[in-house]
Amino acid sequence: MTSLPVLTDRAVPPGSHCPDTRPAGPPTPAAEQRAREDVQARLERRFPDVPAETLATTAAESIAYFADARVRHYVPVLAFKRASRQLSGRFDTRDDAGGAA
């Protein structure tokens, strides 16, 4: 049985196992704004009972924590995780049995 080559629309350098999906440059201000909005929207879905002002402040603080990060590509994911941990500590969304409140 012979295997057929996989055809993709992305160029894969010889010897590589996957296409290079790294960003070509630093994020634009518009991309940074979209990332902030995305983090806040995800927090709103995760913590629907928490006031929007609290979520916005926590999201902004979490993103600001990573302001000096050299690799900016993962800042939204890391900021969401950080904010979620902070909010979980302050606003526990589970009852004592571990289920949803």
QUIBEL-V911804 format. One record per backbone hydrogen bond with DSSP energy under -1.0 kcal/mol. NH is the residue of the N-H (numbers start at 0). CO is the residue of the C=O. If there is no record, write none. Layout:
<<NH;CO> <NH;CO>>
This chain:
<<15;12> <31;27> <32;28> <33;29> <34;30> <35;31> <36;32> <37;33> <38;34> <39;35> <40;36> <41;37> <42;38> <43;39> <44;40> <45;41> <46;42> <49;46> <54;50> <55;51> <56;52> <57;53> <58;54> <59;55> <60;56> <61;57> <62;58> <63;59> <64;60> <66;63> <68;65> <74;71> <77;73> <78;74> <79;75> <80;76> <81;77> <82;78> <83;79> <84;80> <85;81> <86;82> <87;83> <88;84> <89;85> <90;86> <94;98> <97;94> <100;92>>
